[in-house]
Amino acid sequence: MIEYALNFGFVCVALALLMNLYRLTMGPSTADRVLAVDTMAINAIALLVLYGIGQATAMYFEGALLFAMFGFVSTVAYCKFVLRGDIIE
Amino acid sequence: MPFIVELIISLLIVIGGLFLLVGSFGMIKLRDLLPRLHAPTKASTVGLGGILIASMLFFWIERGHFTIHELLITLFIFLTAPITANLIAKAYMLLNVDPNTELPPSKQNEGWATFDPVGPEGYDPSEEYQDKET
């Protein structure tokens, strides 16, 4: 039964990533695009964790943790660049 | 693996997937950035949380010993989501909001911090830099 639930989860995450891609390409303002990338990082973490359950290995956990960290750092860096014109002042 | 555990794990995965879908659908449906900031919070709390708890339960039953290291991701996302939202809102306001017509007066000597980083009148930050150089 877990396999069916995993397939459903994969479909949900794939559709969510497509919607984020639409917002990333069409987004009217710069902040929309940054928000879309941030949400894509969250969806990518979910995809990695689901794949780890499907393969029954804990190897993908480190990848998910790295995605969480670098998604946050990249979002903050881009917002800082828009706000101040510089990242590390 | 007992049936009831499989049922709980599957339910958590389905609920998490649905909330991820809803969070990203809000990104398309809502009309402006400031309402749009509200949508991905669903994905990052219940969506990701449900899937991570499902993963925790699955490896507990599969391996036989209980670990909480999936909660590290949840903790990290919960800590960083407000900071991200605040910075995105500030970047949007700097680029798209006119502080003279669309914002109320700040009732201070200086303006709102996002638009007027200089500080109160009479305070010149360049003086401090000059002191440091000499």
Backbone of each chain as ProteinMPNN parsed JSONL, in Angstrom:
{"seq_chain_A": "MIEYALNFGFVCVALALLMNLYRLTMGPSTADRVLAVDTMAINAIALLVLYGIGQATAMYFEGALLFAMFGFVSTVAYCKFVLRGDIIE", "coords_chain_A": {"N_chain_A": [[0.818, -1.201, 0.0], [2.037, 1.138, 0.615], [3.47, 1.678, -1.66], [1.564, 2.581, -3.524], [0.713, 4.909, -2.274], [3.115, 6.299, -2.345], [3.432, 6.622, -5.096], [1.275, 8.329, -5.595], [2.145, 10.52, -4.078], [4.459, 11.21, -5.507], [3.314, 12.093, -7.921], [1.866, 14.315, -7.011], [3.954, 15.998, -6.061], [5.329, 16.393, -8.43], [3.454, 17.792, -9.996], [3.244, 20.058, -8.388], [5.825, 21.103, -8.619], [5.78, 21.766, -11.326], [3.867, 23.816, -11.322], [5.255, 25.696, -9.788], [7.314, 26.194, -11.549], [5.96, 27.467, -13.586], [5.299, 29.857, -12.24], [7.839, 30.77, -11.856], [8.749, 31.35, -14.433], [6.775, 33.087, -15.451], [6.392, 34.991, -13.516], [5.504, 38.256, -12.462], [7.026, 40.109, -10.917], [10.368, 40.523, -9.485], [10.504, 39.469, -6.899], [8.517, 37.541, -6.935], [9.701, 35.542, -8.45], [11.832, 34.801, -6.799], [10.412, 33.782, -4.625], [9.2, 31.614, -5.898], [11.429, 29.987, -6.448], [12.222, 29.398, -3.86], [10.019, 27.899, -2.933], [10.257, 25.795, -4.716], [12.576, 24.588, -3.751], [11.625, 23.555, -1.329], [9.772, 21.704, -2.306], [11.546, 20.028, -3.631], [12.957, 18.922, -1.497], [10.905, 17.385, -0.357], [10.497, 15.582, -2.47], [12.96, 14.22, -2.52], [12.888, 12.958, 0.001], [10.666, 11.308, -0.275], [11.594, 9.643, -2.328], [13.666, 8.408, -0.978], [12.187, 6.889, 0.878], [10.95, 5.178, -0.941], [13.112, 3.719, -2.022], [13.987, 2.549, 0.27], [16.277, 3.398, 1.669], [18.462, 5.316, 3.748], [20.089, 7.114, 2.589], [19.449, 9.333, 1.089], [18.739, 11.246, 2.849], [20.745, 13.022, 3.714], [21.122, 14.508, 1.414], [18.645, 15.804, 1.297], [18.803, 17.396, 3.577], [20.909, 19.079, 2.882], [19.69, 20.411, 0.743], [17.75, 21.838, 2.164], [19.339, 23.603, 3.653], [20.875, 25.037, 1.687], [18.884, 26.067, 0.065], [17.698, 27.971, 1.755], [19.925, 29.687, 2.217], [20.505, 30.615, -0.369], [18.149, 31.975, -1.038], [18.135, 34.041, 0.883], [20.491, 35.332, 0.141], [19.855, 36.286, -2.431], [17.686, 38.025, -1.904], [18.928, 39.867, -0.247], [20.715, 40.946, -2.044], [18.939, 42.243, -3.793], [17.904, 44.088, -2.002], [20.052, 45.629, -0.905], [21.976, 45.914, -2.863], [24.262, 44.515, -2.596], [25.848, 41.634, -1.181], [27.496, 40.701, 0.97], [28.358, 43.096, 3.105]], "CA_chain_A": [[0.0, 0.0, 0.0], [2.919, 2.301, 0.645], [3.884, 2.003, -3.029], [0.536, 3.409, -4.167], [0.782, 6.244, -1.665], [4.325, 6.961, -2.851], [3.172, 7.077, -6.468], [0.424, 9.52, -5.487], [2.987, 11.632, -3.611], [5.332, 11.657, -6.604], [2.508, 12.867, -8.869], [1.561, 15.603, -6.379], [5.146, 16.846, -6.034], [5.67, 16.774, -9.799], [2.543, 18.865, -10.399], [3.597, 21.264, -7.627], [7.042, 21.682, -9.218], [5.403, 22.4, -12.59], [3.222, 25.103, -11.004], [6.299, 26.643, -9.387], [8.063, 26.573, -12.755], [5.133, 28.478, -14.261], [5.448, 31.135, -11.542], [9.223, 31.216, -12.041], [8.93, 31.951, -15.764], [5.801, 34.134, -15.751], [6.213, 35.903, -12.393], [5.678, 39.633, -12.91], [8.077, 40.85, -10.212], [11.531, 39.722, -9.107], [10.242, 38.752, -5.663], [7.749, 36.343, -7.278], [10.627, 34.494, -8.896], [12.566, 34.31, -5.629], [9.473, 32.948, -3.858], [9.018, 30.366, -6.638], [12.614, 29.146, -6.247], [12.191, 28.935, -2.473], [9.046, 26.808, -2.855], [10.818, 24.65, -5.441], [13.516, 23.897, -2.862], [10.827, 22.763, -0.382], [9.236, 20.541, -3.026], [12.641, 19.104, -3.93], [13.214, 18.168, -0.266], [9.859, 16.36, -0.241], [10.744, 14.564, -3.501], [14.094, 13.396, -2.086], [12.493, 12.106, 1.128], [9.785, 10.263, -0.82], [12.425, 8.683, -3.059], [14.373, 7.63, 0.037], [11.266, 5.869, 1.386], [10.717, 4.197, -1.999], [14.28, 2.855, -2.156], [14.274, 2.021, 1.61], [17.632, 3.733, 2.088], [18.527, 6.622, 4.409], [21.183, 7.854, 1.973], [18.976, 10.592, 0.513], [18.447, 12.209, 3.907], [21.76, 14.075, 3.71], [20.803, 15.38, 0.287], [17.509, 16.65, 1.656], [19.271, 18.397, 4.547], [21.679, 20.08, 2.128], [18.733, 21.242, 0.006], [17.12, 22.764, 3.102], [20.285, 24.665, 4.022], [21.28, 25.909, 0.583], [17.719, 26.819, -0.375], [17.579, 29.155, 2.618], [21.05, 30.613, 2.022], [20.412, 31.277, -1.674], [17.047, 32.943, -1.002], [18.571, 35.209, 1.65], [21.497, 36.055, -0.627], [19.239, 37.027, -3.524], [16.909, 39.144, -1.348], [19.896, 40.841, 0.237], [21.253, 41.627, -3.221], [17.938, 43.184, -4.27], [17.661, 45.152, -1.019], [21.192, 46.467, -0.588], [22.914, 45.993, -3.964], [25.48, 43.819, -2.212], [25.442, 40.515, -0.311], [28.268, 40.836, 2.214], [28.795, 44.492, 3.063]], "C_chain_A": [[0.854, 1.254, 0.0], [3.337, 2.691, -0.762], [2.864, 2.888, -3.724], [0.569, 4.825, -3.602], [1.996, 7.017, -2.171], [4.12, 7.457, -4.279], [2.304, 8.328, -6.464], [1.245, 10.731, -5.053], [3.899, 12.148, -4.712], [4.561, 12.52, -7.6], [2.216, 14.255, -8.3], [2.779, 16.526, -6.431], [5.524, 17.293, -7.435], [4.773, 17.902, -10.283], [2.895, 20.171, -9.683], [4.837, 21.928, -8.224], [6.722, 22.359, -10.547], [4.742, 23.758, -12.344], [4.247, 26.141, -10.583], [7.105, 27.113, -10.594], [7.3, 27.624, -13.549], [5.323, 29.839, -13.593], [6.859, 31.683, -11.727], [9.409, 31.885, -13.393], [8.02, 33.146, -15.97], [5.766, 35.242, -14.705], [6.448, 37.36, -12.746], [6.815, 40.365, -12.202], [9.224, 39.915, -9.842], [11.249, 38.887, -7.866], [9.401, 37.508, -5.912], [8.67, 35.205, -7.672], [11.424, 33.931, -7.723], [11.679, 33.392, -4.795], [9.267, 31.608, -4.554], [10.212, 29.443, -6.429], [12.635, 28.579, -4.831], [11.211, 27.772, -2.316], [9.532, 25.581, -3.604], [11.803, 23.889, -4.573], [12.753, 23.03, -1.865], [10.268, 21.527, -1.064], [10.331, 19.536, -3.351], [13.019, 18.297, -2.697], [12.194, 17.044, -0.121], [10.091, 15.238, -1.24], [11.878, 13.631, -3.083], [13.691, 12.457, -0.958], [11.59, 10.983, 0.644], [10.6, 9.21, -1.565], [13.213, 7.812, -2.095], [13.479, 6.56, 0.64], [11.084, 4.772, 0.335], [11.871, 3.227, -2.15], [14.678, 2.205, -0.836], [15.726, 2.238, 2.009], [17.627, 5.122, 2.709], [19.581, 7.52, 3.772], [20.727, 9.235, 1.501], [18.673, 11.635, 1.57], [19.456, 13.353, 3.913], [21.53, 15.05, 2.567], [19.672, 16.328, 0.616], [17.934, 17.749, 2.626], [20.076, 19.494, 3.843], [20.758, 20.994, 1.337], [18.09, 22.264, 0.936], [18.056, 23.919, 3.417], [20.556, 25.602, 2.859], [20.095, 26.642, -0.033], [17.544, 28.092, 0.43], [18.682, 30.166, 2.32], [20.919, 31.348, 0.69], [19.287, 32.292, -1.696], [17.467, 34.208, -0.272], [19.578, 36.022, 0.854], [20.85, 36.874, -1.731], [18.432, 38.224, -3.005], [17.828, 40.251, -0.862], [20.47, 41.642, -0.933], [20.249, 42.641, -3.77], [17.824, 44.368, -3.312], [18.815, 46.131, -0.937], [22.17, 46.644, -1.751], [24.209, 45.256, -3.705], [25.069, 42.714, -1.244], [26.183, 40.594, 1.014], [28.868, 42.23, 2.218], [30.012, 44.686, 3.951]], "O_chain_A": [[0.464, 2.292, -0.534], [3.539, 3.871, -1.05], [3.228, 3.83, -4.427], [0.468, 5.807, -4.338], [1.927, 8.224, -2.398], [4.56, 8.549, -4.641], [2.55, 9.268, -7.219], [1.074, 11.829, -5.582], [4.098, 13.355, -4.851], [5.065, 13.54, -8.071], [2.307, 15.254, -9.014], [2.66, 17.695, -6.798], [5.981, 18.418, -7.631], [5.245, 18.855, -10.903], [2.853, 21.247, -10.279], [4.904, 23.153, -8.328], [7.304, 23.393, -10.875], [5.012, 24.727, -13.053], [4.148, 27.311, -10.953], [7.526, 28.267, -10.664], [7.889, 28.547, -14.111], [5.487, 30.852, -14.273], [7.064, 32.896, -11.753], [10.137, 32.872, -13.504], [8.427, 34.127, -16.593], [5.193, 36.305, -14.943], [7.505, 37.684, -13.288], [7.505, 41.168, -12.83], [9.086, 38.692, -9.875], [11.69, 37.742, -7.771], [9.54, 36.518, -5.193], [8.459, 34.054, -7.288], [11.666, 32.726, -7.656], [12.13, 32.353, -4.315], [9.17, 30.575, -3.891], [10.033, 28.238, -6.251], [13.015, 27.428, -4.621], [11.518, 26.781, -1.654], [9.263, 24.453, -3.192], [11.865, 22.662, -4.649], [13.164, 21.906, -1.577], [10.277, 20.436, -0.494], [10.087, 18.329, -3.351], [13.364, 17.122, -2.812], [12.545, 15.906, 0.192], [9.907, 14.067, -0.908], [11.79, 12.416, -3.258], [14.095, 11.294, -0.944], [11.719, 9.842, 1.088], [10.327, 8.015, -1.445], [13.413, 6.624, -2.347], [13.935, 5.444, 0.892], [11.065, 3.586, 0.664], [11.651, 2.038, -2.382], [15.605, 1.394, -0.806], [16.341, 1.364, 2.619], [16.891, 6.004, 2.268], [19.936, 8.56, 4.329], [21.505, 10.188, 1.507], [18.382, 12.785, 1.241], [19.085, 14.512, 4.094], [21.714, 16.258, 2.718], [19.716, 17.508, 0.266], [17.486, 18.891, 2.516], [19.947, 20.676, 4.16], [20.993, 22.2, 1.255], [17.902, 23.42, 0.557], [17.635, 25.076, 3.448], [20.479, 26.821, 3.011], [20.267, 27.723, -0.596], [17.278, 29.159, -0.123], [18.414, 31.36, 2.185], [21.182, 32.548, 0.61], [19.429, 33.357, -2.297], [17.198, 35.316, -0.735], [19.541, 37.252, 0.875], [21.234, 38.021, -1.958], [18.482, 39.307, -3.589], [17.538, 41.433, -1.044], [20.683, 42.851, -0.831], [20.623, 43.746, -4.164], [17.668, 45.51, -3.744], [18.594, 47.342, -0.902], [23.102, 47.441, -1.647], [25.151, 45.351, -4.492], [24.054, 42.838, -0.559], [25.558, 40.557, 2.074], [29.774, 42.525, 1.439], [30.532, 45.797, 4.051]]}, "seq_chain_B": "MPFIVELIISLLIVIGGLFLLVGSFGMIKLRDLLPRLHAPTKASTVGLGGILIASMLFFWIERGHFTIHELLITLFIFLTAPITANLIAKAYMLLNVDPNTELPPSKQNEGWATFDPVGPEGYDPSEEYQDKET", "coords_chain_B": {"N_chain_B": [[5.759, -5.85, 7.879], [3.327, -4.381, 9.966], [-0.225, -4.03, 9.203], [-1.567, -1.763, 10.127], [0.42, 0.103, 10.606], [1.412, 0.481, 8.03], [-0.865, 1.643, 6.939], [-0.984, 4.073, 8.367], [1.42, 5.304, 7.579], [0.987, 5.54, 4.81], [-1.252, 7.227, 4.79], [-0.147, 9.554, 5.912], [1.704, 10.209, 3.908], [-0.013, 10.706, 1.747], [-1.556, 12.859, 2.71], [0.474, 14.761, 3.093], [1.423, 15.062, 0.452], [-0.871, 16.127, -0.777], [-1.067, 18.582, 0.556], [1.3, 19.801, -0.262], [0.693, 20.095, -2.955], [-1.506, 21.844, -2.806], [-0.3, 24.097, -1.671], [1.425, 24.89, -3.732], [-0.401, 25.348, -5.741], [-1.691, 27.587, -4.82], [0.263, 29.468, -5.349], [-0.116, 29.957, -8.041], [-2.757, 30.782, -8.175], [-3.346, 32.99, -6.456], [-3.415, 36.624, -6.475], [-1.385, 38.539, -6.222], [1.927, 39.437, -5.019], [2.054, 39.705, -2.187], [-0.324, 38.465, -1.001], [0.39, 36.026, -2.143], [2.599, 35.138, -0.774], [1.551, 33.809, 1.335], [0.797, 31.289, 0.532], [2.898, 29.16, 0.197], [3.448, 28.494, 2.859], [1.749, 26.541, 3.737], [2.732, 24.332, 2.326], [5.269, 24.088, 3.464], [4.868, 23.541, 6.164], [2.639, 21.572, 6.979], [2.719, 19.93, 4.694], [5.498, 19.177, 4.077], [6.101, 18.4, 6.688], [4.354, 16.209, 7.208], [5.298, 14.32, 5.342], [7.915, 13.969, 6.255], [7.482, 12.929, 8.827], [6.263, 10.554, 8.085], [8.449, 9.324, 6.832], [10.115, 9.035, 9.045], [8.641, 7.226, 10.661], [8.579, 5.026, 8.887], [11.308, 4.231, 8.626], [11.764, 3.62, 11.24], [10.169, 1.336, 11.693], [11.198, -0.293, 9.713], [14.019, -0.549, 10.175], [14.147, -1.029, 12.88], [15.17, 0.506, 14.953], [14.739, 3.625, 16.636], [15.026, 6.82, 15.28], [15.48, 10.387, 15.295], [16.351, 11.998, 13.264], [15.142, 12.987, 10.952], [13.612, 15.009, 11.922], [15.335, 17.107, 12.099], [15.348, 18.409, 9.614], [12.734, 19.408, 9.583], [12.868, 21.124, 11.807], [14.793, 22.942, 10.9], [13.534, 24.044, 8.632], [11.317, 25.219, 9.874], [12.586, 27.143, 11.403], [13.732, 28.811, 9.464], [11.783, 29.672, 7.649], [10.176, 32.037, 8.413], [12.13, 34.079, 8.262], [12.885, 34.028, 5.592], [10.413, 34.719, 4.373], [10.032, 37.302, 5.365], [12.242, 38.677, 4.25], [11.711, 38.394, 1.495], [9.324, 39.818, 1.288], [10.243, 42.365, 1.97], [12.034, 42.892, -0.148], [10.205, 42.913, -2.271], [8.623, 45.134, -1.553], [10.467, 47.192, -1.685], [10.936, 47.298, -4.426], [8.405, 47.553, -5.664], [6.513, 49.09, -4.263], [5.312, 52.299, -3.562], [6.544, 54.471, -1.213], [5.547, 56.972, -0.559], [2.87, 57.282, -1.333], [1.5, 54.844, -0.895], [1.955, 53.896, 1.647], [1.342, 54.317, 5.194], [2.255, 57.258, 7.18], [5.362, 57.113, 9.024], [5.564, 58.318, 11.482], [7.874, 59.006, 12.801], [11.157, 60.458, 13.131], [12.684, 59.535, 11.025], [12.096, 57.761, 7.864], [10.342, 54.721, 6.766], [12.245, 51.755, 7.377], [13.027, 50.107, 5.248], [12.966, 51.747, 3.029], [14.348, 54.031, 3.693], [17.248, 53.992, 4.666], [18.999, 55.635, 5.966], [18.69, 56.943, 8.464], [17.898, 58.995, 11.417], [17.393, 62.601, 11.109], [20.26, 64.689, 10.829], [21.971, 62.718, 11.531], [24.791, 61.355, 10.232], [25.982, 58.681, 8.596], [28.365, 58.518, 7.225], [30.248, 59.925, 8.613], [31.132, 58.26, 10.65], [32.61, 56.363, 9.281], [34.685, 57.953, 8.357], [35.946, 58.589, 10.775], [36.97, 56.105, 11.442], [38.879, 55.697, 9.483], [40.856, 57.618, 9.972]], "CA_chain_B": [[5.274, -4.586, 8.452], [1.889, -4.523, 10.254], [-1.099, -3.299, 8.292], [-1.97, -0.46, 10.665], [1.545, 1.028, 10.395], [1.395, 0.826, 6.599], [-1.977, 2.576, 6.705], [-0.638, 5.401, 8.896], [2.462, 5.898, 6.729], [0.382, 5.927, 3.531], [-2.094, 8.406, 5.02], [0.715, 10.732, 6.088], [2.277, 10.584, 2.611], [-1.078, 11.283, 0.902], [-1.895, 14.205, 3.227], [1.594, 15.662, 2.799], [1.434, 15.358, -0.978], [-1.975, 17.034, -1.086], [-0.774, 19.94, 1.033], [2.309, 20.381, -1.161], [0.0, 20.501, -4.18], [-2.321, 23.033, -2.509], [0.601, 25.237, -1.485], [1.94, 25.391, -5.01], [-1.523, 25.857, -6.53], [-1.901, 28.963, -4.376], [1.224, 30.346, -6.032], [-0.677, 30.351, -9.336], [-4.106, 31.344, -8.108], [-3.452, 34.291, -5.793], [-3.269, 37.625, -7.533], [-0.297, 39.488, -6.018], [2.969, 38.749, -4.248], [1.862, 39.686, -0.737], [-1.136, 37.271, -0.714], [1.046, 34.814, -2.62], [3.545, 34.681, 0.256], [0.798, 33.013, 2.29], [0.522, 29.937, 0.034], [3.868, 28.087, 0.461], [3.557, 28.088, 4.262], [1.065, 25.245, 3.841], [3.633, 23.288, 1.836], [6.451, 23.874, 4.294], [4.544, 23.014, 7.496], [1.934, 20.281, 6.988], [3.152, 19.092, 3.581], [6.808, 18.586, 4.337], [6.07, 17.751, 8.002], [3.73, 14.898, 7.091], [6.173, 13.386, 4.625], [9.077, 13.64, 7.092], [7.044, 12.014, 9.896], [6.084, 9.248, 7.444], [9.774, 8.737, 6.652], [10.611, 8.648, 10.368], [7.94, 5.994, 11.043], [8.965, 3.941, 7.978], [12.632, 3.703, 8.962], [11.675, 3.034, 12.584], [9.658, -0.024, 11.58], [12.064, -1.047, 8.804], [15.336, -0.845, 10.755], [13.988, -1.515, 14.243], [15.561, 1.473, 15.989], [14.054, 4.9, 16.428], [15.884, 8.01, 15.19], [14.683, 11.589, 15.036], [17.102, 12.961, 12.469], [14.283, 13.687, 9.994], [13.095, 16.234, 12.543], [16.294, 18.192, 11.848], [14.894, 19.186, 8.45], [11.548, 20.155, 10.019], [13.315, 22.219, 12.676], [15.488, 23.943, 10.095], [12.54, 24.754, 7.807], [10.496, 26.058, 10.752], [13.377, 28.292, 11.837], [14.134, 29.718, 8.401], [10.668, 30.146, 6.819], [9.808, 33.436, 8.659], [13.181, 34.988, 7.792], [12.758, 34.085, 4.138], [9.213, 35.471, 3.999], [10.263, 38.724, 5.676], [13.169, 39.274, 3.275], [11.059, 38.485, 0.186], [8.368, 40.929, 1.344], [10.98, 43.632, 1.938], [12.533, 43.104, -1.506], [9.065, 43.291, -3.111], [8.188, 46.498, -1.223], [11.462, 48.143, -2.186], [10.866, 47.447, -5.88], [7.077, 47.744, -6.249], [5.603, 49.899, -3.454], [5.744, 53.689, -3.429], [6.342, 54.779, 0.212], [4.889, 58.254, -0.335], [1.427, 57.23, -1.55], [0.847, 53.592, -0.522], [2.215, 53.52, 3.033], [1.046, 55.372, 6.171], [3.478, 57.879, 7.702], [5.971, 56.305, 10.08], [5.457, 59.078, 12.732], [9.192, 59.11, 13.427], [11.987, 61.408, 12.406], [13.115, 58.905, 9.786], [11.052, 57.014, 7.177], [10.388, 53.275, 6.979], [13.641, 51.339, 7.29], [13.344, 49.515, 3.955], [13.142, 52.763, 2.002], [15.158, 55.148, 4.166], [18.192, 53.366, 5.591], [20.0, 56.586, 6.437], [18.537, 57.177, 9.885], [17.307, 60.271, 11.766], [18.042, 63.797, 10.561], [21.42, 65.096, 11.596], [22.882, 61.59, 11.725], [25.432, 61.065, 8.956], [26.811, 57.498, 8.829], [29.687, 58.594, 6.606], [31.201, 60.449, 9.594], [31.744, 57.159, 11.395], [33.643, 55.745, 8.447], [35.846, 58.85, 8.332], [36.678, 58.442, 12.034], [37.709, 54.856, 11.449], [40.032, 55.751, 8.604], [41.925, 58.47, 10.511]], "C_chain_B": [[3.773, -4.698, 8.728], [1.03, -3.598, 9.398], [-1.384, -1.894, 8.798], [-0.85, 0.564, 10.472], [1.615, 1.458, 8.943], [0.317, 1.845, 6.301], [-1.607, 3.979, 7.171], [0.399, 6.075, 7.996], [1.86, 6.364, 5.402], [-0.481, 7.172, 3.695], [-1.239, 9.668, 5.155], [1.304, 11.176, 4.756], [1.218, 11.255, 1.743], [-1.422, 12.688, 1.372], [-0.781, 15.195, 2.899], [1.637, 16.044, 1.332], [0.331, 16.327, -1.355], [-1.668, 18.459, -0.634], [0.321, 20.598, 0.209], [1.659, 20.896, -2.438], [-0.793, 21.786, -3.944], [-1.436, 24.272, -2.361], [1.118, 25.785, -2.789], [0.823, 25.896, -5.902], [-1.85, 27.295, -6.126], [-0.951, 29.943, -5.025], [0.695, 30.817, -7.375], [-1.929, 31.19, -9.131], [-4.129, 32.753, -7.518], [-2.912, 35.384, -6.708], [-2.007, 38.445, -7.424], [0.762, 38.827, -5.153], [2.614, 38.651, -2.772], [0.825, 38.645, -0.297], [-0.443, 35.972, -1.107], [2.059, 34.268, -1.621], [2.885, 33.717, 1.23], [0.723, 31.55, 1.855], [1.59, 28.912, 0.402], [4.047, 27.73, 1.92], [2.851, 26.768, 4.497], [2.002, 24.121, 3.434], [4.755, 23.021, 2.825], [6.107, 23.369, 5.684], [3.899, 21.641, 7.403], [2.454, 19.37, 5.876], [4.451, 18.381, 3.863], [6.82, 17.85, 5.679], [5.467, 16.361, 7.929], [4.64, 13.893, 6.424], [7.374, 13.001, 5.484], [8.687, 12.722, 8.239], [6.812, 10.618, 9.32], [7.424, 8.546, 7.26], [10.351, 8.241, 7.981], [9.982, 7.33, 10.807], [8.411, 4.808, 10.198], [10.313, 3.352, 8.373], [12.677, 3.122, 10.37], [11.228, 1.577, 12.485], [10.614, -0.891, 10.755], [13.363, -1.484, 9.477], [15.247, -1.352, 12.19], [14.478, -0.576, 15.316], [15.094, 2.865, 15.592], [15.069, 6.04, 16.351], [15.007, 9.213, 14.876], [15.393, 12.51, 14.061], [16.304, 13.564, 11.318], [13.742, 14.99, 10.591], [14.06, 17.396, 12.4], [15.831, 19.066, 10.689], [13.686, 20.032, 8.847], [11.947, 21.352, 10.857], [13.955, 23.328, 11.852], [14.506, 24.746, 9.244], [11.697, 25.688, 8.677], [11.269, 27.287, 11.205], [13.571, 29.299, 10.717], [12.968, 30.292, 7.611], [10.269, 31.595, 7.136], [10.839, 34.423, 8.15], [13.079, 35.149, 6.283], [11.568, 34.945, 3.722], [9.408, 36.967, 4.245], [11.159, 39.368, 4.63], [12.526, 39.398, 1.898], [10.073, 39.65, 0.179], [9.088, 42.267, 1.286], [11.516, 43.928, 0.54], [11.41, 43.541, -2.434], [8.659, 44.737, -2.84], [9.181, 47.518, -1.745], [11.284, 48.377, -3.682], [9.509, 47.922, -6.364], [6.141, 48.656, -5.468], [6.176, 51.297, -3.329], [5.506, 54.14, -1.985], [5.589, 56.086, 0.434], [3.373, 58.159, -0.45], [0.782, 55.988, -0.961], [1.064, 53.202, 0.925], [1.782, 54.647, 3.96], [2.341, 56.017, 6.644], [4.022, 57.102, 8.881], [5.926, 56.989, 11.434], [6.757, 59.094, 13.51], [9.966, 60.176, 12.663], [12.424, 60.839, 11.058], [11.941, 58.171, 9.149], [11.111, 55.544, 7.527], [11.77, 52.748, 6.62], [14.0, 50.779, 5.915], [13.67, 50.577, 2.916], [14.147, 53.832, 2.397], [16.186, 54.629, 5.152], [19.157, 54.343, 6.237], [19.894, 56.807, 7.936], [17.959, 58.547, 10.156], [18.073, 61.442, 11.159], [19.203, 64.225, 11.454], [22.407, 63.977, 11.83], [23.472, 61.236, 10.379], [26.345, 59.86, 9.141], [28.195, 57.61, 8.213], [30.725, 59.174, 7.578], [31.899, 59.328, 10.345], [32.853, 56.514, 10.583], [34.894, 56.625, 8.41], [36.663, 58.724, 9.621], [37.529, 57.184, 12.029], [38.987, 54.961, 10.606], [41.169, 56.55, 9.216], [42.492, 57.931, 11.805]], "O_chain_B": [[3.014, -5.067, 7.832], [1.475, -2.547, 8.936], [-1.44, -0.945, 8.017], [-1.112, 1.737, 10.208], [1.844, 2.629, 8.639], [0.521, 2.783, 5.53], [-1.871, 4.959, 6.475], [0.283, 7.26, 7.685], [2.179, 7.452, 4.922], [-0.453, 8.068, 2.851], [-1.561, 10.713, 4.59], [1.4, 12.374, 4.49], [1.5, 12.253, 1.078], [-1.566, 13.604, 0.562], [-1.044, 16.322, 2.481], [1.86, 17.207, 0.995], [0.547, 17.242, -2.15], [-1.965, 19.423, -1.339], [0.293, 21.81, -0.005], [2.002, 21.964, -2.945], [-0.765, 22.703, -4.765], [-1.767, 25.35, -2.854], [1.241, 26.999, -2.953], [1.049, 26.775, -6.734], [-2.233, 28.116, -6.96], [-1.294, 31.107, -5.234], [1.001, 31.925, -7.815], [-2.14, 32.185, -9.824], [-4.847, 33.62, -8.017], [-2.084, 35.137, -7.585], [-1.568, 39.01, -8.426], [0.517, 37.753, -4.602], [2.85, 37.611, -2.157], [1.059, 37.978, 0.711], [-0.659, 34.936, -0.479], [2.347, 33.071, -1.619], [3.557, 32.91, 1.872], [0.601, 30.662, 2.698], [1.223, 27.844, 0.893], [4.733, 26.753, 2.221], [3.271, 25.966, 5.331], [2.072, 23.087, 4.099], [5.157, 21.873, 3.015], [6.979, 22.807, 6.347], [4.543, 20.639, 7.716], [2.614, 18.168, 6.088], [4.514, 17.152, 3.887], [7.462, 16.808, 5.811], [6.003, 15.425, 8.522], [4.751, 12.752, 6.871], [7.812, 11.851, 5.457], [9.454, 11.831, 8.604], [7.119, 9.617, 9.968], [7.544, 7.343, 7.493], [10.982, 7.186, 8.048], [10.678, 6.424, 11.267], [8.618, 3.714, 10.723], [10.463, 2.133, 8.451], [13.498, 2.257, 10.672], [11.82, 0.693, 13.103], [10.815, -2.067, 11.055], [13.766, -2.643, 9.368], [16.158, -2.027, 12.669], [14.233, -0.825, 16.497], [15.054, 3.234, 14.418], [15.884, 6.205, 17.259], [13.94, 9.086, 14.275], [15.081, 13.7, 14.018], [16.737, 14.566, 10.748], [13.454, 15.946, 9.871], [13.664, 18.551, 12.56], [15.904, 20.293, 10.754], [13.604, 21.211, 8.505], [11.443, 22.457, 10.66], [13.693, 24.51, 12.077], [14.619, 25.968, 9.14], [11.395, 26.812, 8.275], [10.686, 28.358, 11.375], [13.579, 30.505, 10.964], [13.138, 31.317, 6.951], [10.033, 32.349, 6.192], [10.48, 35.493, 7.659], [13.173, 36.258, 5.757], [11.684, 35.792, 2.837], [8.998, 37.796, 3.433], [10.881, 40.475, 4.169], [12.755, 40.384, 1.197], [9.984, 40.386, -0.803], [8.617, 43.201, 0.638], [11.467, 45.071, 0.084], [11.6, 44.416, -3.279], [8.382, 45.488, -3.775], [8.788, 48.592, -2.2], [11.453, 49.496, -4.165], [9.437, 48.626, -7.372], [5.06, 48.973, -5.964], [7.358, 51.475, -3.033], [4.352, 54.189, -1.56], [5.04, 56.293, 1.516], [2.656, 58.871, 0.253], [-0.379, 56.047, -0.556], [0.424, 52.266, 1.405], [1.841, 55.815, 3.574], [3.41, 55.416, 6.533], [3.268, 56.504, 9.648], [6.211, 56.352, 12.448], [6.751, 59.184, 14.738], [9.482, 60.724, 11.673], [12.522, 61.568, 10.071], [10.911, 57.972, 9.792], [11.82, 55.141, 8.449], [12.397, 53.229, 5.676], [15.13, 50.942, 5.455], [14.513, 50.374, 2.042], [14.74, 54.473, 1.529], [16.02, 54.804, 6.359], [20.046, 53.93, 6.982], [20.918, 56.854, 8.618], [17.557, 59.225, 9.21], [19.227, 61.31, 10.752], [19.129, 64.131, 12.679], [23.534, 64.212, 12.267], [22.74, 60.853, 9.467], [27.389, 59.986, 9.78], [29.11, 56.891, 8.614], [31.925, 58.958, 7.41], [33.09, 59.412, 10.646], [33.903, 56.159, 11.118], [36.018, 56.123, 8.428], [37.894, 58.746, 9.592], [38.651, 57.174, 12.534], [40.027, 54.401, 10.953], [42.334, 56.21, 9.012], [43.397, 58.534, 12.381]]}, "name": "protein", "num_of_chains": 2, "seq": "MIEYALNFGFVCVALALLMNLYRLTMGPSTADRVLAVDTMAINAIALLVLYGIGQATAMYFEGALLFAMFGFVSTVAYCKFVLRGDIIEMPFIVELIISLLIVIGGLFLLVGSFGMIKLRDLLPRLHAPTKASTVGLGGILIASMLFFWIERGHFTIHELLITLFIFLTAPITANLIAKAYMLLNVDPNTELPPSKQNEGWATFDPVGPEGYDPSEEYQDKET"}
